[in-house]
Structure formats: structure tokens, C-alpha cells
Amino acid sequence: MEKDTVLTMRGIYKSFPGVKALSNVDFTLRKGEIHALMGENGAGKSTLIKVLTGVYSKDEGEIRIDGIEDAITIRSPQEAQNYGISTVYQEITLCPNLTVAENMYIGRDKSTFVQWKEREKKAAALLDSLGIPARAKQQLGSCSLAVQQMVAIARAVDTDCKVLILDEPTSSLDDKEVAMLFKLMRDLRERGVGIIFVTHFLEQVYEVSDRITVLRNGELVGEYEVEKLPQVELVAKMIGKELEGLSVIKKNAAAAADSNKEMYYEAKGLSSTEARPFDFHIAKGEVNGFTGLLGSGRSESVRAIYGADHVTGGTVTVDGKNVKITKPIQAMKHGIGYLPEDRKRDGIIADLSVRDNIILALQVMKGFFHPFSKAQAEAFADEYIKALDIKTASSDTPIKSLSGGNQQKVILARWLLTHPQYLILDEPTRGIDVGTKTEIQKLVLKLAEEGMSITFISSEIEEMLRTCSRLIVMRDRKMVGELTGDELTQDRVMLTIAGGDQ
């Protein structure tokens, strides 16, 4: 190994039945660097990380760690930690009911009696040295998500980790929390820790990373210095072709919105246990969206429209008729579909097959006492697997085995199978790769051209501007602005969110 290298992986192969997940992949991590691991969902990032952390055993290849002369074999996450490799995942795996100090040290001391006062002092000193805004005796659940992630990082640092893997650490954080996390990452870089940064946010890669390794279809595309790889080239390398101009997408979005002004859905004074009273409408063939910071009320508003939360007031008109929608089944029967924000919690049924996940909504509408025949279900699934280019070995494959982007396509297929007139998409591209994001944006505009009404929500303002012809701006669970035409700029959206329009 080179003198400044902390980790090398050479010629890594890993296969599963019918799938070659990794093929001759190399990866090098230097001491004191932040190294972004990039690629579409299904590119092999997660598999490479799981091989490194002992979750999967490699088929071929070698792994070397600084300070150990011979190549090592990692058989479990505990062995990985013993070698100085620690991972902090997107979903926090600590215990919110325990204190910060208890989370940092629980399970690490084999003795019967643990001197918790000493542990608390040590935890407090480490938190202070890393600039983490938490108290050792504070219950972890009272901390923000960003601080909880930092506590997980502090736990890893205290185990003398040489390699720190951060798997999508910023996906649920706001801008201030991301800045706080990046400061900690830079501090650890100065201490000589090698950090593997897995993310889908391209801007963040260029803000904090030193080098980038790109994987595609389980193979190594290349390793690059950040300043020598323009963002557009990174996108091209990730998807394996030049990204089609997104300016064309925006142009088509405006055209789709102007094609038909007949209203499909209108609500006045609609409210729920989670949403304050609001008025809302959407035309046939229109793509509109809710935008605002996390917690602004975007998701709560669309959940009220769909009846996912308890509706407490308001009147609703669908296709010119007064209707009552207080439950999702009523919304479905009125031609409304809803793709929820949290794909894993509210969208997929992990242990069911791709086929069963696709037919679920239509089966609910038909009634479970009138099941589809296997031939019907297979035909439905095959049609949408092909139409949406869902990457799966077969329709029998459990959906949990698919990449995040393909899981999202399955949920889209579920709703398209019901032929909705109005489709609500809440964060449909969160945590998925650039290529699939573009596919979903194009699909949204195609459906709008065919007359479907679509409400699109995304944390990425640029994505909203590319896709929507009208944006409703939310702040503090209230609608504070509506932007169309020339007003649809990032500066105007941010000004409205911040209250500068008043």
C-alpha cells in the first residue's frame, strides 16, 4: 500500500443468483480524505460497502488496511469494526430512549460493572472536541436527526476508526444541519480519518469531497479528482450516456400545463389533524407542486387531499361534482393516486413480490374477496415492468431485493395500473439515481400531456422548476405564495419561503 493510503480494494467480485453485482471493482481511500462513491441505484455501491463491512463475503479480490501487512478477510460487521471500519447509515440505528453517552458506549464494555460517570465524562469531552451540540446525559431522542447522526459518528471515532462510511447521511437533513455535518466531516478529515461518502446529492459531492469513484452496472467507471470532473461529466459517467437537456423537459412542462384549463380537483378550507385550512385546485393535464422547507406542510397538505390523515373540515369538488374524501379508498374511487414520501415505510410491502406490489391498489379497489387470477396479475405486472423498464429478474422477485429507483418505479406502476385522473407524487425521486430521476420527470410530463393531473413534491427546487408549471410555496404549514410563468425561478422561490414577498 502507498504511504498515505488507508484502504485498498482490488479486483472485487460479488454475484447473486442471476445477478453479477460487482465485477473487478477497485477502490482506494487515502488517509484524511472525503471520497464520494457515486453511481445509479443498482450500480454496486451498496454491495461494495457490504463487502467491506462484512455483511457480504466477496467471491474474489483482496482488501488491505493500513497497518496490516497481509490482505484481510472480513466476515462480519464486528470484524470490520475491529479493523477500524465503521459505518453510519441513513436510518439511525441507535436507541432514542437512552442517553447520548449510553448510545456511545453501550455494548462495547464486556465487564459486569460499567463506570457510567467516567463514560459520561469521556463522552462529554469527545462531543466537545468534535463540536457536537449535545450533552452526554441528554436523551438521544430529544436531539435532532442531524445531531443523532453526529453521535453515531462520535461513537465510530471513539473506536479509533480509520475508515468511516457515511451512507446517505444528508437525505433527511435541512441546509443548516447539512452544514453542521459537513463541518464535522472536515474536522475528521483533518484528524486523518478516511471518509467514504455515499450520496445522491451532486452539489454536496462538490462541496465537501476530495475525490470521486464512479460505479455503473457493478463495474468501475473511474476514479477522479473533484476539481477535474465537471458535474455534467459526472452525470454522464454515472448513467453511461449524455444526459438529455433538462431545459427541454421544462419547455414541455409549460406546454403541458397550458393545454387544458378545465379543473379536475378543487378544495376550499380543506384541513386535517396535521394540515391547517387551505384552498387548492389543479387543472386537467397540469403539473403543479408544493415547495417549502422540511416541516413547511407540503406533505401534510397532500395527505389531506388524499384522506391519509384525519380530515377535519373543508369542501371538495372532483371533476365538477361535490364529493367527500376522508379515507384513501374514497380518494382512489374518485381517481386519485398517491405515492407517499417514505417509500420504505408507506409504499412498498417488502416481503411481497414485484407482481403483488404492482397489483395491490387495483386489488384493493376490486376487493380482496375477488382476487385476480395469477394469469391476470402476471399480465398486469409484465406490462408495467416493460413500460417502466423496471430492472428485476422476474415479477416473482421480492421487491426488497430491488434498488431504490426500481422500487419507486414499482409503486408508480401500482398507481398507473388503476388509471388515475389525478396523481400525487411526494418525493418520487428522493434517494434514487440521476438517470431514473430524469426518467420519472419525463414520465410525469408525458402523463400530463395525456390529460392526467399531477401534483409533484421534491426537496430539490431545481427539479420542481423543471417539472412544474405552478408552484405553491409553503411556510409554517401555511400557503404563502403561488408562482407561475416568469416567477418560476430559484431566487423567487427562496425569497417567498423566507418571507421576502411580504
C-alpha positions in Angstrom: 0.0 0.0 0.0 1.1 3.6 -0.7 2.2 5.5 2.4 -0.9 7.8 2.6 -3.4 5.1 1.7 -5.7 3.7 4.5 -7.8 1.2 2.4 -7.4 -0.6 -0.9 -9.9 -3.0 -2.5 -8.6 -4.7 -5.7 -10.5 -7.0 -8.2 -13.6 -7.3 -6.1 -16.2 -9.7 -7.5 -19.6 -10.5 -6.0 -22.5 -12.4 -7.6 -26.0 -13.4 -6.5 -28.3 -15.9 -8.3 -28.8 -14.4 -11.8 -27.0 -11.1 -11.0 -23.4 -10.1 -11.2 -23.4 -7.3 -8.6 -19.6 -6.4 -8.7 -17.2 -7.3 -11.4 -13.4 -6.5 -11.0 -14.0 -3.3 -8.9 -11.1 -1.4 -7.4 -11.4 1.3 -4.7 -8.7 3.3 -2.9 -9.2 5.5 0.1 -6.4 7.8 1.4 -5.9 9.0 5.0 -7.6 12.3 5.7 -9.8 12.5 2.6 -13.5 12.6 1.8 -14.1 10.2 -1.1 -17.5 10.2 -2.7 -18.8 6.8 -4.0 -21.2 7.5 -6.8 -23.4 5.6 -9.2 -27.0 4.9 -10.1 -29.1 2.7 -7.9 -28.1 -0.8 -8.8 -24.6 0.4 -9.7 -23.0 -1.7 -6.9 -22.3 0.9 -4.3 -24.3 -0.8 -1.5 -22.8 -4.2 -2.4 -19.3 -2.8 -2.3 -19.9 -1.3 1.1 -21.5 -4.5 2.4 -18.4 -6.5 1.2 -16.2 -4.0 3.0 -18.2 -4.2 6.2 -18.5 -8.0 6.3 -22.3 -8.2 5.5 -21.4 -10.0 2.3 -18.5 -12.2 1.6 -16.6 -11.4 -1.6 -16.3 -14.0 -4.4 -12.8 -12.8 -5.5 -10.4 -10.0 -4.8 -8.4 -8.6 -1.9 -8.9 -6.0 0.8 -5.9 -4.3 2.5 -6.0 -2.0 5.5 -3.2 0.4 6.6 -1.0 -1.2 9.4 -1.7 -4.8 8.4 0.8 -6.4 6.0 -1.4 -9.1 4.5 -4.8 -8.9 2.8 -7.6 -9.3 5.2 -10.9 -11.3 5.2 -13.9 -9.6 6.8 -16.6 -12.0 7.9 -18.9 -9.7 9.9 -19.5 -6.1 10.8 -17.9 -6.7 14.2 -14.7 -7.9 12.4 -14.8 -4.8 10.2 -15.0 -2.6 13.3 -12.1 -4.5 14.8 -10.1 -3.5 11.7 -11.1 0.2 12.1 -14.0 0.3 9.6 -17.2 1.9 10.9 -20.5 2.8 9.1 -23.2 5.3 9.9 -26.3 4.6 7.9 -29.1 6.9 6.7 -31.5 5.2 9.2 -30.1 5.8 12.6 -29.5 2.5 14.4 -29.0 3.9 17.9 -31.5 3.8 20.8 -33.5 7.1 21.2 -34.7 6.2 24.7 -31.1 6.0 26.0 -28.7 8.9 26.8 -26.1 10.2 24.3 -23.3 8.6 26.5 -25.1 5.3 26.8 -25.5 5.2 23.0 -21.8 5.9 22.5 -20.6 3.1 24.8 -23.4 0.5 25.2 -22.3 -3.0 24.1 -18.6 -2.0 24.0 -17.7 -3.0 27.5 -17.6 -6.7 28.5 -17.2 -6.1 32.2 -20.2 -6.6 34.6 -19.9 -3.1 36.2 -19.6 -0.1 33.9 -18.4 3.1 35.4 -21.0 5.3 33.7 -19.8 8.5 35.4 -16.5 8.0 33.8 -18.2 7.2 30.5 -20.2 10.4 30.7 -17.1 12.4 31.3 -15.3 10.8 28.3 -18.4 11.2 26.1 -18.7 14.9 27.1 -15.1 15.5 26.2 -15.4 13.8 22.9 -18.6 15.7 22.0 -16.9 18.9 22.9 -13.8 18.1 20.9 -15.9 17.3 17.8 -18.1 20.4 18.2 -21.3 18.2 18.5 -24.1 20.2 20.1 -25.3 17.5 22.5 -24.9 16.7 26.2 -23.7 13.4 27.4 -26.7 12.9 29.8 -29.2 14.1 27.3 -31.7 11.5 25.9 -30.8 10.8 22.3 -34.4 11.1 21.1 -34.5 14.7 22.2 -31.7 15.5 19.7 -32.4 16.5 16.0 -31.7 13.8 13.4 -28.5 15.6 12.4 -27.2 15.5 15.9 -28.2 11.8 16.3 -26.1 11.1 13.2 -23.2 13.0 14.7 -23.5 11.0 17.9 -23.3 7.8 15.7 -20.1 9.3 14.1 -18.7 10.1 17.5 -19.2 6.5 18.6 -17.3 5.4 15.5 -14.5 7.9 16.1 -14.1 6.7 19.7 -13.5 3.1 18.4 -10.4 4.5 16.6 -11.9 4.1 13.2 -9.6 4.5 10.2 -12.3 4.3 7.7 -15.7 6.0 8.2 -18.5 5.1 5.8 -21.4 7.6 5.7 -24.3 6.1 3.8 -26.7 8.9 2.6 -26.2 10.9 5.8 -27.9 14.1 4.5 -31.1 12.8 2.8 -33.3 13.9 5.7 -31.4 17.0 6.8 -32.1 20.7 6.1 -29.4 23.0 4.9 -28.3 24.1 8.4 -28.0 20.5 9.5 -26.1 19.6 6.4 -23.6 22.4 7.0 -23.2 21.2 10.6 -22.5 17.6 9.5 -20.0 18.8 6.8 -18.1 20.8 9.4 -17.7 17.6 11.4 -16.6 15.6 8.3 -14.0 18.2 7.6 -12.7 18.1 11.2 -12.4 14.3 10.9 -10.6 14.7 7.6 -8.1 16.9 9.4 -7.6 14.2 12.0 -6.6 11.8 9.3 -9.8 9.7 9.1 -10.6 8.4 5.6 -14.3 9.0 4.9 -16.4 7.2 2.2 -19.3 9.5 1.4 -22.3 7.8 -0.4 -24.9 10.3 -1.6 -27.2 11.2 -4.4 -26.8 15.0 -4.0 -24.3 16.1 -6.6 -23.9 19.6 -5.2 -22.9 18.2 -1.9 -20.3 16.0 -3.5 -18.6 19.0 -5.0 -18.9 21.0 -1.8 -17.2 18.5 0.6 -15.4 15.7 -1.4 -11.8 15.4 -2.5 -12.1 12.5 -4.9 -14.9 10.6 -6.6 -15.2 6.9 -7.6 -18.0 6.1 -10.1 -19.6 2.6 -10.4 -22.0 1.6 -13.1 -23.7 -1.8 -13.6 -21.4 -3.4 -11.0 -18.2 -2.2 -12.7 -15.7 0.5 -12.1 -16.1 3.5 -14.4 -13.2 5.5 -12.9 -11.6 7.4 -10.1 -11.4 11.2 -10.4 -10.2 14.3 -8.6 -13.2 16.5 -7.9 -11.8 19.7 -9.4 -11.0 17.8 -12.7 -14.5 16.3 -13.2 -17.2 18.8 -14.1 -20.7 18.0 -12.8 -22.2 17.3 -16.2 -19.4 14.8 -16.9 -20.0 13.0 -13.6 -23.7 12.6 -14.6 -22.7 11.3 -18.0 -20.3 8.7 -16.4 -23.0 7.6 -13.9 -25.7 6.9 -16.5 -23.4 5.8 -19.3 -24.7 8.4 -21.8 -25.0 12.1 -22.3 -27.9 13.4 -20.2 -30.6 14.8 -22.4 -31.1 18.6 -21.9 -33.4 19.2 -19.0 -34.2 22.6 -20.5 -36.3 20.6 -22.9 -38.2 19.0 -20.0 -39.0 22.4 -18.6 -40.3 23.6 -22.0 -42.5 20.6 -22.4 -43.8 21.1 -18.8 -45.1 24.6 -19.7 -46.7 23.3 -22.8 -48.5 20.5 -20.9 -49.8 23.0 -18.4 -51.3 25.4 -20.9 -53.0 22.7 -23.0 -56.2 22.4 -20.8 -57.5 24.7 -18.1 -60.6 22.7 -17.1 -60.4 21.9 -13.3 -60.2 18.4 -12.1 -59.9 18.8 -8.4 -60.8 21.8 -6.1 -60.8 22.2 -2.4 -61.8 25.1 -0.1 -60.9 25.3 3.5 -59.6 21.8 3.5 -58.0 20.8 6.8 -56.8 17.8 8.7 -55.3 16.9 12.1 -51.9 17.7 10.5 -52.8 20.5 8.0 -54.2 24.0 8.5 -57.1 25.0 6.3 -56.1 25.7 2.7 -57.6 26.2 -0.7 -56.3 24.3 -3.6 -57.1 23.4 -7.2 -55.5 21.6 -10.2 -56.4 21.6 -13.8 -56.6 18.6 -16.1 -53.3 18.0 -17.6 -51.5 20.3 -15.2 -48.3 19.6 -13.2 -48.2 21.7 -10.1 -46.2 21.3 -6.9 -45.9 22.2 -3.2 -42.5 23.6 -2.2 -41.0 24.8 1.1 -38.5 23.8 3.7 -38.8 20.5 5.6 -41.7 20.8 8.0 -43.4 23.5 6.0 -46.5 21.5 5.5 -46.0 20.2 1.9 -46.7 16.5 2.7 -49.4 17.3 5.3 -51.3 19.2 2.6 -51.3 16.4 0.0 -52.1 13.8 2.7 -55.2 15.8 3.5 -56.2 15.8 -0.2 -55.8 12.0 -0.3 -57.5 11.4 3.1 -54.4 9.8 4.5 -54.7 11.9 7.7 -58.0 12.5 9.6 -59.8 15.3 7.6 -61.4 17.9 9.9 -63.0 20.3 7.5 -63.5 21.7 4.0 -65.3 21.1 0.8 -64.0 19.1 -2.2 -65.1 19.0 -5.9 -63.8 16.3 -8.2 -64.5 16.7 -11.9 -67.3 19.1 -11.2 -69.1 17.1 -8.5 -69.1 17.7 -4.8 -67.6 14.6 -3.1 -66.5 13.5 0.4 -62.9 12.2 0.7 -61.9 11.3 4.3 -60.3 8.0 3.6 -57.7 6.8 1.0 -60.2 4.3 -0.5 -62.6 7.2 -1.3 -59.8 9.1 -3.0 -58.9 6.0 -5.0 -62.5 5.6 -6.2 -62.5 9.2 -7.3 -59.5 8.6 -9.5 -56.8 9.9 -7.1 -53.5 8.1 -6.5 -50.8 8.9 -4.0 -47.1 7.9 -3.9 -46.0 8.6 -0.3 -42.9 10.4 0.8 -41.5 7.5 2.7 -41.1 4.7 0.2 -40.0 2.0 2.7 -42.5 2.8 5.4 -45.6 3.7 3.5 -45.0 2.5 -0.1 -43.6 -1.0 -0.6 -44.5 -4.2 1.1 -41.0 -5.5 1.3 -41.7 -9.3 1.5 -44.2 -9.3 -1.3 -43.1 -9.9 -4.9 -42.9 -7.1 -7.5 -46.1 -8.5 -9.1 -48.1 -8.4 -5.8 -46.8 -4.8 -5.1 -47.9 -3.7 -8.6 -51.5 -5.1 -8.4 -52.1 -4.0 -4.8 -54.0 -0.8 -5.3 -56.2 -2.2 -8.1 -56.9 -5.3 -5.9 -57.9 -3.0 -3.0 -60.4 -1.2 -5.3 -61.8 -4.5 -6.6 -62.0 -6.1 -3.1 -59.9 -8.9 -1.7 -62.8 -11.3 -1.9 -62.5 -11.0 -5.7 -58.8 -11.8 -6.3 -57.2 -11.5 -9.7 -56.2 -14.8 -11.3 -52.5 -15.5 -11.5 -52.5 -15.0 -15.2 -54.2 -11.6 -14.9 -51.8 -10.5 -12.2 -48.9 -11.7 -14.3 -50.1 -9.8 -17.3 -50.5 -6.6 -15.4 -47.1 -6.9 -13.9 -45.3 -7.8 -17.1 -47.0 -4.8 -18.9 -45.7 -2.3 -16.4 -42.3 -3.9 -15.8 -41.8 -3.4 -19.5 -43.4 0.0 -19.8 -41.3 1.5 -16.9 -38.2 -0.5 -17.6 -38.2 -2.0 -14.1 -34.9 -3.9 -13.5 -35.9 -7.2 -11.9 -35.1 -10.8 -12.5 -38.8 -11.6 -12.7 -42.2 -10.5 -11.4 -41.8 -13.0 -8.6 -38.7 -11.3 -7.2 -39.3 -9.8 -3.7 -39.5 -6.0 -4.1 -37.0 -5.6 -1.2 -34.3 -7.1 -3.5 -34.6 -4.2 -6.0 -32.7 -1.0 -6.0 -34.4 2.1 -4.6 -35.1 3.6 -8.0 -36.7 0.3 -9.2 -38.8 0.1 -6.1 -40.1 3.6 -6.8 -41.0 2.5 -10.4 -43.0 -0.4 -8.9 -45.0 2.0 -6.8 -45.6 4.2 -9.8 -46.7 1.1 -11.8 -49.1 0.3 -8.9 -50.9 3.6 -9.4 -50.7 3.7 -13.2 -52.5 0.3 -13.3 -55.5 2.0 -11.6 -55.6 4.6 -14.4 -55.9 7.6 -12.1 -57.1 11.0 -13.2 -55.1 12.8 -10.6 -51.7 11.5 -9.3 -49.9 12.9 -6.2 -46.2 12.2 -6.1 -44.5 13.1 -2.8 -40.7 13.0 -3.2 -40.8 10.4 -6.1 -37.1 10.9 -6.9 -35.6 11.0 -3.3 -32.7 8.7 -2.9 -32.6 7.5 -6.5 -30.0 8.0 -9.2 -29.9 10.8 -11.7 -30.9 8.7 -14.7 -34.0 7.3 -13.0 -34.9 10.9 -11.8 -34.8 12.1 -15.4 -37.0 9.1 -16.5 -39.6 9.9 -13.8 -39.6 13.6 -14.7 -40.2 12.7 -18.4 -42.9 10.2 -17.5 -44.7 12.8 -15.4 -44.8 15.2 -18.3 -45.9 12.5 -20.7 -48.8 11.6 -18.4 -49.8 15.3 -18.1 -49.8 15.6 -21.9 -52.2 12.7 -22.0 -54.5 14.6 -19.6 -53.6 13.4 -16.1 -53.4 16.0 -13.3 -50.2 15.6 -11.2 -49.0 17.2 -8.0 -45.2 16.9 -7.7 -43.3 17.5 -4.5 -39.5 17.5 -4.2 -36.9 18.9 -1.8 -34.9 19.9 -4.8 -36.2 23.2 -6.0 -34.4 22.9 -9.4 -36.3 19.6 -10.0 -39.6 21.4 -9.2 -38.8 24.2 -11.6 -38.0 21.7 -14.4 -41.2 19.8 -13.9 -44.0 22.1 -12.6 -45.8 25.0 -14.3 -47.2 26.3 -11.0 -45.7 26.2 -7.5 -47.4 26.6 -4.2 -45.0 27.9 -1.6 -45.4 26.7 2.0 -44.1 28.1 5.2 -45.1 27.2 8.8 -47.8 24.9 7.4 -49.5 27.8 5.5 -49.5 28.7 1.8 -47.5 31.9 1.5 -47.3 32.2 -2.3 -48.1 30.9 -5.7 -45.6 31.2 -8.5 -46.2 30.8 -12.3 -44.6 31.8 -15.5 -41.6 34.1 -15.2 -41.8 33.9 -11.4 -40.7 30.3 -11.5 -37.0 30.9 -10.5 -35.0 29.6 -7.7 -34.4 33.1 -6.3 -38.1 33.9 -6.3 -38.9 30.6 -4.6 -36.3 31.1 -1.9 -37.4 34.7 -1.4 -41.0 33.6 -0.9 -40.1 30.9 1.5 -38.0 33.3 3.5 -40.9 35.8 3.7 -39.3 38.4 1.4 -42.5 38.7 -0.7 -44.3 40.5 2.1 
